[in-house]
Amino acid sequence: MTFDLEMAEIAKVFFQESREGLDVMESGLLSLGATADSENINTIFRAAHSIKGGSATFGFAEVAGFTHGVETLLDEMRNGVRPVTAEAIQTLLQACDCLREMIAATEAEQPLDQVRIASLNGDIKHILGEAIEAPAPVSTPARAAGNEAAGTGAASEPGGWRVRFEPVADLLRLRNEPTRMFAELRRLGAMVAHADTSRLPLLDALDSESCYLSWNIDITGQIPRGKLDEVFDWVDSGCRLEFTPTGASAPVAPAPGAQASARPQAAAIDAWSAETKAVSPTETKAVALTEAKAAAPADADRSAPAGAPVQKAAGDSGSIRVATEKVDNIINLVGELLITQSMLSSFADGIDPNDLDRLRQGLSQLARNTRELQESVMQIRMLPISFAFNRFPRIVHDLSRKLAKKVELKLSGEGTELDKTVLEKISDPLVHLVRNALDHGLEIPERRIAAGKQETGTLELAAFHEGGNIIIEVRDDGAGLNKAKILQKARERALVAPDQELTDEQIDNLIFMPGFSTAEQISDVSGRGVGMDVVRRNINDLGGHVQISSKEGLGSTIRIRLPLTLAILDGQLVRVGKEIYIISLLAIVETIQVARERVNTLVGRTEVFRLRDEYLPVVKLCDQFGVEPDSRSAEDGLLVVLEADGKRVGVLVDDLLAQQQVVIKSLESNFKSVAGIAGATILGDGTVALIIDAPGLISSAAKQGTGAVAAHAA
């Protein structure tokens, strides 16, 4: 390995350690009250000092220079020279955001946002009482390792933006409507959009539900970068999204030696490594396991640098920190497997009847070792939900200031573990639910006092295990849902028939309808009518379920049920004819031996089953997948009642088999997407069994059977 490659690997560790240090700084600042906690300030100072030292070691001069000002302010605060004020804390929080952007841009070899850096440097100097110099012409270096920018000139306040928006093909399926985004852009300034049709296929290959267009958009005006981020907040992370300022001059090349790629001495690297270990927020000895592809670590809630085109990233999903005892456990289990293999290999040449007991013992040991190895490997991917919860103190702090509300955030169950993939995909839906609770749920202090409540509202995030799944609840003691207003809006938009009666639960769930919003004004927090339907869709895509309960004047609770992992499914095997299918236990409510008198046939074909006071459409898997069944009528088989999104159907099967955990294999990546099928697995006898897409099946059946059921009920 060359020296440069070694340095690149060490730099990756620096970037990861820096992000952890910034998390420590932010957490400490949010808990820092009017009375200075010296130990807390010391912790924040050490994290800043570590980032400064590391960035200087690697030649990232601008990161080191900016952190030096932050460190100076913290040093005066910890020494009692300067008081801890709300203004100083807010400025330091913004400095943490800026450092995240600088580190992300440096790692991705992109230009730095010099305007934002200069502005925050000025704020810090103002607090320190230093004279603020006029900003000099700036450079926009990216990575120190030999990267050079072309052009000359100085950065200036942009007079407009050029936006390159190339969505994924699934944009429309995700219910993101480009015209809504363009309408929001027109509110910000004069806009001209040019459609790019280069990806448009021939007519016979056209899919009406896919988006083939991309756009080049020019928008003029003094528009903050953050406003653009808000407009595109819910686009898929796979989209290509670039923002280029059109009013700023081109960046200049770095001044000689400004961020030279000088090779640091080994002693400097050792000093940095020792220093970062001393302030690492994780006390457990850990090892970084690097996965196949490293992604640019951009926090979804922070703006990216505004100095050059920025590719929207999906987050830092390239590595996991794993306690060494977990790795040691796997190594020990692999050793046990080798011993078992050696034992069983002795039977390759034949089996003596007297050795059958030893063979059974070896197979039993193999099964036990395999099960333990599977559990240990799954534990490597399990992370505490605190990784998602840790971002909310900052979000609540910023939004409560912006909305002039007093909010106490309570977190519980932060140690609850779930799969890394589930954790990453649930983070954005949780952010939206918290923002909605702050904006729509919790009232301003005056209204809370008038309603007989404490002026400080409570927002709770709780996580816990229940029945082999993880439950996440978002609770607030705010105004609750205005059911009359929700129903009125739904009828105005023809989402509900004028004479249709709904239960309280059905009214509450109307907020998950696409485009539904009761907000009187569009704000940058919520109210555009996009979001809650995407929240439910994202949770459903994870194999989960979301439901809401609310009492007017008392508050709301949103309850999310998720599987612990996406790799393994707890399933019920069912037989239809000679085929075996698997249904997630999460979706099954009950199984019923059908009584003839409770089955009705409507309009000559549609069968419905009366379950207590509810009529359920009957879905025949034999018709759905073209299989010859043992029973054609619901009167002759078993009905498995499935539920998703508040809707229920009865699925007709011939027989119930065993319940077992199955490893999910993607059908789409290995074959193609099939309606009603979520994936496949291989059973113990080597046959392939298809996994039923319960939400998709229920949605399709509900659309087909709603009219018939309603007519029969009437």
N, C-alpha and C positions, 0 to 999 in steps of 0.2 A: 504494500500500500504506500502511495506517495505521501509526502508531508502535507500537500494541499488537501488530499482526500481525508487525511487524519484530522486536519483542522476543520474541514467541513462537518465531520461527524461530531467533533467537540463543540462546534458552533451550534449544532442542533440542540445539544444539551443546554447550552447557554440560553437559547431562546425559550426552551421549556422551563428552565429554572426562573427566567425573568418573568414569565407569565404567572408562575406560582408566587413569586415575590410580589407582583402587582396585586394578586388576589389577597395576599396578607396585608398589604398597604390599605387596600380599599376596605376590607373587613375591619381593620383597626380604626380607620378614619370614621367609619359609620358608627362605631361604638364609642367614639371619643366625645364626651360631653363637655359642658362648659368648664367643669373642673378637670384639669389636666391629670391624666393617669400616666405617671412617669414610665411605668413598665410598658404600657401600650405604646407610648410615643417612641420609646427605645426600640421596640419591635418594628415599628414602621420605619424608623431611621435606618436600622440595620438592613432591612429589605431594600431600601433606596440605595444605600451605600454599596450593597452587593451588585445591584444592577449597574451602577456607575462604574465600579471597578471592572466588571466583566466586559462592558461595552468599550471601555478604554483599552482593555487588553486586546480585543479583537479589532481595534482600529475604527470603531463606530463612534467617531468623534462627536457628532451632533447629538446622538443619544446620551453620551457621557456628559456633554455640556449642559443639556437641558436638565438631566437628573441632578447635576451639581447644584443648580438653583433650588430645586426641590429639597435636596439634602441640607442646604444652608438654612432654609426656613425651618425644617424639622429640627435641626441642631439648636437653633435659637429657642424653639418652643420647649425642647426637652431640658435645656439649661435654665429655663425660667426667664430668659432675656426678653422673650416676646410672648404675649398671652395667646391662649388658644381661643380663637374667635370663630363664629359661624362663617364669616367671610373667608378666613384662612382655610377652614376645612373644605368649603365648597371649591375653592381654587385648587386645593390639593387633590380633590376627587377628579376635577377636570384634568389635572396634570396626569393622573393615573390613566384616564382615557386616552390622552394624547400620547403617552408612552406606549400604550398598547398598539396604537396606530403606527407609531414610529418603528416599533419592533416588528410588527407584521409587514410593513413596507420594506424594512431592511432585509428581512428574511426572504421576501418575495422579489427582491431586487427592483423595487418600484420607488419613484420619487417620494420625498417627504412633503407633508403639507406645511410649507414654510410660513404661510399666513397665520395658521393656527398656532404654530410653535412660537412665533414672534409675539402674538397676542397674549399667550399664557406667560411667556417670559416677562412681558410688561406687567401683568397682574402680580406675579411673584415679586418683582422689583418694587412695585408700588407698596406691597405689604411690608417689605423689608425697608422701605423708606429710601431706596436708591434712586438716583436720577435715571430716567428712561431715555435711552438713546434712540435716535431715528433709525429705523431698520436699514441695514446696508443691503446691497445687492446680494441675493441668496443663491446658493447652489442647491440642486436637488439630487444628492447622491442616493444610491440605493444600497447595494451590498458593497463592502469594502474590497472584495476580491476582484479587482480589475474592472469594475463596471464604470463606464464613462458615459455621460449624457452629452448630447450635441446641442449647439446653439448658444446664443448669448442673450443677455437682457436681465431684467429684474422681475420678480413676481409682483403682481398687483391684484387688487380685488377683482374677481372675474365679473365681466359684464354679461355673461350668459353661459350656456352649457350646450355641449353636443352629447346626445345620449345615443348609444348603440344598444338596442334591445333585441336580442335573438332568443326567443322563448323555446322551451322544450316542446316537443310535439304534443305532450299531454296537457298543455296549458288550459285548453278549453274543458277537458275532462275534469280538471281540478277546480272548475267553476271560477277561474280567474278570467275576467273579461277585459281585453286590452283597451276597449273604448272607454271604460271607466277610468283607467289609469290616464288616458290622454285627456279626459275631461278634467281630472285633477291637475294635470300639467298646465292646462289653459288658465286655471285659476292663478297660477304662479307668475305667468308672463306670456308674451307673444310667442306662439309655437307654430312651427312648420314641421310636418312629419312626412317622410318619404318612405314608401313601402318597398321592401326588397323582395322580389318574387323568385330569386334564383333557386330557392329550395322547392318550388312548386312542381309536383310531379305531373306526368301525363294524366289525362282525364280518367283513363281506366284504372289507374293506380291511386286515385284520389280517395282519401278517407275523410268523410264529412265531419268527423269528430276530432281530427288532428289539425294542429296549427302549423302551417308551412311558411307563413310570412314572418319577416323580421323588419325592423324599422330603424331608420336614422332620423333622429329628432333634433331640431335646433330650437332652443328656447332662450329668449333674451330677457334681461332684467337682473337686478341685484338679488339673486336667489341663493339662500344658504344651502350648502350641500345636504344638510340634514333633511330639508323639505323634500328633496328628490328621493332620499332613502325612504321616507314615509310613504310616498306614492307607490314605490315598488316593494313595499315591506313584505308582501305575501307571495311574491313570485318564487318559483321553485329554485332551489340552490343550483340546479343544473343549468339554468338559463345563463346566457352570456349577457352581462350587463356592465356597460362601461360609461363612465361620466368623464368628459373632458372639458375643462373650462375654455371658453372661446375668447374671453376678454383679457386673459393673462398672457404675458410675454413668454417666449420659450425659455426653458431653463438653461442655465449656463453650466459649463463643465466644472467639476470640483476644482477648487484651488489646489495648487501643488501641496501635497502633504495634509490636506484637510481631512480626508479619510483614506490615507494611503494603505495599501495592502501590505504593510510591513509585517514580516513574520515574527510573531511574539516569541520570546524566549521561553524555554521549558519552565524556568523558575516562575515566570509570570503566570503561566497556565496553572501550575501547581498552586500558586497563591490564590488565584481566582477560584479554583476547585475547592480548596479548603474553606474559603470564605463563604461560598454559596452553600456548602454542606452545613455550615454553622447556622445558617438562617433558614434552612429548608423547612417549609411548613409541615412536612410529613415526617413524623418522628420514627415511623417504622422503616427499617432497612428495606429498600425496594430496588427493583431492577426494571429498566424500560425495555419492553418487548416491542420492536418496531414491526409494523405490519407492512403489507405489500406496497402501499402507496401513501406518501405523506402529503397532507393537504395544508394550504395556507391557513394559519390560525386566526381567522377573523371572527370576533364575537358578533353574534347576530344583532346585538343591541347597540353596537358602537358604529359610528360612521367610519368609512375607510378614508385614506388620505385623498385629498382633493386636488393634488397637483398633476395627475396623469390618469390615463385609463386604468380602471381598477376592475379586476375580475371578481365577481361575487363568489365567495367560497362557501363551502358547506360546513365549515368549522374544523377544528383540529381533531381529526379522527384517525391520525396516523399512528398513535402509540397508546399503550396502557401501562400504568405503573402497577406492578404486581409485587406483593410481599414475597420475599425469598422463600419463606416457609411453604408457600403454595407451590413454587417451582420444585423445591426439594421433595415435596410429597409426590409430585408427578414422577420425578426421577426414581423414587423408591418403588412406585407402582409399576413402572416400566421394568425395573429389576425383577419384581415378582412375576410379571408376565413372561419374562425370559426363562425363569425357573419353571413355570407351568408349561411353556412351550417345550422345554427340554424333557419334561416328564411325559408329555403326550407324544413327542416324536419317537419315543421308544416303541410305540404301538404301530409304527408305519409298516413294519414287515409282517405284521400279523398279530392276532390277539389270542392269547391263551385263555380259555374259560376261567381259569383260576385268577386271572388278572382283571376281571370285570369290575370288581370293587375298586381297584386302584384307578381304572379308567373313569368310573363314575366320580371318584374323588377329584381326579384331575379336571374333569369337565366342570364340576361344581366350583372348584377353585378358579378356573378360567372365567366362569360367569361372574363370580364375586369380584375378581380383579378388574374385569371389563367394566362392571357397573361403577366401581370406585374410581376408575380412571376417567370415565365419562363425567362423573360428578366433580372430580377435581379439575378437569379441563373447563367445565362450565363455570366453576368458581373463578377461574382466571378472568373471564369476561364480566364477572359480576362486580359492579361498582356501587358505592353508596349513593343514594339519591341526593345527598348533600351537594354533589357535583352540579345538579340542576337547581337545588334550592338556594345555593350560595349567591346566585345572581339577584335574588329578589329583594334583599335589604337595600341594595342600591336603586333598583327600579322603584320601590315604594318610596324611598327617600326623595328621589327626583320628582316623581309624579305628584306626591303629596304637596311638595313645595309649589309645583306648577298649578295644581288645582285648588290651592289654599285650603287643604283639608288636613286634619290631624288624624294620623293612622298609627296604630300599634300592630306590628307584624309579629305573629307567633308561628314558630316552626316546630314541628314534632315529627319524630320518626326519621330524622336525617340519616340514621345509620342503616335504614332499610335498603337492601341491595336488590338490584335488577340488572338485566343484561345491558351491556354498553350500547348496543344498537337501539334498544328500546329507549334507553336514557337519552340518547342524542335526538331521537325523533319525537320524544314527548316534550322536550324543552320549549320549543316555539309555541305549541298549543297552550302550555302552562303560562307562558308570558302573556298571551292574548287574554286568557281567563283572568289573570291578575290585573291587567290593565282595565278590563271591562268592570271588574269589581270595584276598582278605585274610581273609575269615571262614572259609572251608572249606579253602582250599588251603594257605596258609602256617601253619606250626606256631608255638607259643609257644617262646621261647628254650630252655627246659628240654628240650622234646621234640626240638628240632633237635640239641642237643648230644648227647642220648642216642642219636640216630640217626646220629651221626658227621658232622653238618653244622656249618657256621658258625651262630652264634646269630642272625645277621642274615639274614633271608630276602631274596630278590631277586624283584622284580616288574618285568617289562619290557613296554613298549609300543613296538611298531615299526610303521612304515608305509613302504611302497615300491611302486613300479610294477612290474607284471608282465603282459606280454602285452596291453597296452592297458587294463588294469584296475588298481585299487588294492588292495593287500593290507594288512590290519591284523592284527597278531598280539598276543595277550595271553598272555605266558609267565610262569610262576612255577616256583620250584624247591622247592615244598612237598611235601605228602604224596601228591599225585596222587589219582585217583579210586579208591575202594574198590569194585572191580568185583563182588565177591561180595555186598557189602551192597546195591549198586544193583540187582543181579539179584533178590535176595531181596525187596526192597521192591516191585519191579515185579511179581513173582509174587503177593505178598500183595494187591496192588491189581488183580490180574487184567489187567495190561497185557501180560503175557507168559504163555503157556500153561505149565503145570507141566513138561511134557516137551519144550518147545521149546528147541533149542540155538541160542545166539547167538554171533557172533564178538565179539572184543574191541571192534571199532569200533561194532558194533550196541549193545553194552552201554553204551559211553560215550555214545552218542546218546540213550539213554533219559532222560537228564537234561533233554532238551528236551520231554519229554511234558508235557501240561497237568496241573498240580497235583502234579507229582512233586517230592519232597523227601526227603532222608535225614536231615535235621536232627532231633536228639533233642528240642531245645527251640526254641520260637519266640523269635527275638530281633528287635531293631529294626534289625538289619543284614540278615539274610536268614532263610530257613527257613519262610516261609509257603506255599511251594508255588506261588507266582505269580511270574512273572518270566522264567525261562529260556525257556519256550515263547513268551512275548511277544517276547523278544529275537530268537528265530529268525524269528517272524512279521514283525517290523519289518524285519529284514534282507532277508527274502524279498520284502517289499513294495517294497523299493528295487531289486529285480532282482538281489540278491546271494545269497550262499551262505555258510553257516557250518558249520564242522566242528571237532571236538575230537579231540585225541590225548593220551593220558595214560599214564604209567608209574608204578605204585604205588611210593611212596617217593622218586620222582625229580621229580615235578612234572607240570604240564599245559600244553598249548598250545592256545589257541583261535584258529583262523584264519578271518578274514572276507574274502571276495572281493566287491568292489563295483565297479559301473561308475563311470567318472569323472564322468558326468553323467546325469541322468534325461531330458534333452531330446533326446538323440541315442542311437540304438541301433546297434551293429554287428550286422547281421543276415544270415542266410542265406535267400535267396528260394527257395521250393519251390512246385511246381505240383501241384495236385490237380484233375484234369479241366481245366476252363478257368479255374479260380480260382488266384490267387497268394496265398500266405501267407508270413509272415516269422517266422523262429525266431531267438531271440537266440543268437549264437555262444557265449555263456557257458554255455548249457545243453547244447550239443551235445558229445557224447563222440566219436562216430564215425559214419560212414555205411557201410552194408553192402548189397551186392547179394545178395539172399537166395537161399540154396540150398534146394531142395525138401526134402531129407532132414532139415533142421534146423528145420522148421516142424511143429508138432503142433496139432491141433484138439481141444479139451477140451470135454466136456459138450455136444457137438454144435455149439457156436458160438464159444467163446473160443479164439482162436489165441495160441499162445506160441511164442517163438523161442529156441532154445538158443544162447546166446552163450558159447562156451567152457564153463565149469562152472555157468552161471547161466541160469535160464529167465526171459525177459522177456515181460510181456504186450504184445500188439500193439494199438496204438491206430490205428484207421482214421479219418483226418480226414474222409473222404467221409461216413461214418456220423455222425460227431460234428456236422458242419455241414450235412448234407443236400445234398451235392454229388455229381453224377454223375461217377465216376472213370474213368480208362482201365483200371485194374486193381482187381479186387475182392479178390483173395487176396494174402496176404503173399508168396506164391511168385512173383508177377508184377511186383512193384514194388521200390522202394528203401526200406530201413528206416533212419530217422534215430534213433540212440540218444540219448535225452535223460536227464539226471540232475539231481535236486534232492532235498535233504534225505536223501541216502544211498540213494534209490530210483531205479531205472532203468526205462524203458519204451522200446519201439520204435515209432516213429510211421511209418505207411505213407504214402508219397507217390509220385506218378508220376514226378517228375523234379526234379533239383536245377538251380537257375538260378544267377544271380550272387550274390556277397557284396557288400553295400554298406551304407553308413551311411544310416539313415533318421531323419527327424524324427518323434517320437512325438506323436500327437494323442489326447487323451482321448476314448474312445468314450462313456463314461458321461455326461460333461458335454454332449456334442453329440447323443447319441441315448439310449442306456440301457445298463446293465450287461449283458454277455453272458457266460455261463459259458464258460470256456476261451479267452476273448479278453482280452488285456491292453491293447489300444489299436489304433490304425489309423494309416496314413500314406498319403501321396499319392506315387505313383511318377512317374518322369520322363515317361511318356506320358499322365499325368493321371488314370489309374485309381487306385482306392482298394484298398489291400491291408491285410488284417487281421493283427495281430501276435499270435502264439500266446502264451497264458499257460502257460508250461512247468511251473512248480510246481503250478498248479491242475490241469492236464491229467494230470500224473504222479500226484498225490494221488488223483484220481478213478479213474484206471486201476488204481492199486495196490490200492484198496479193492475194486474189482470182480474183480480177477484173483488176489488173494492166496490165496483158498481153492482155486481151480482149480489154480494153480501148485503150492501145497503138496501137494495131492492127487496130482498127477502126479509130483512129485519123490519122494514116498513110495513 
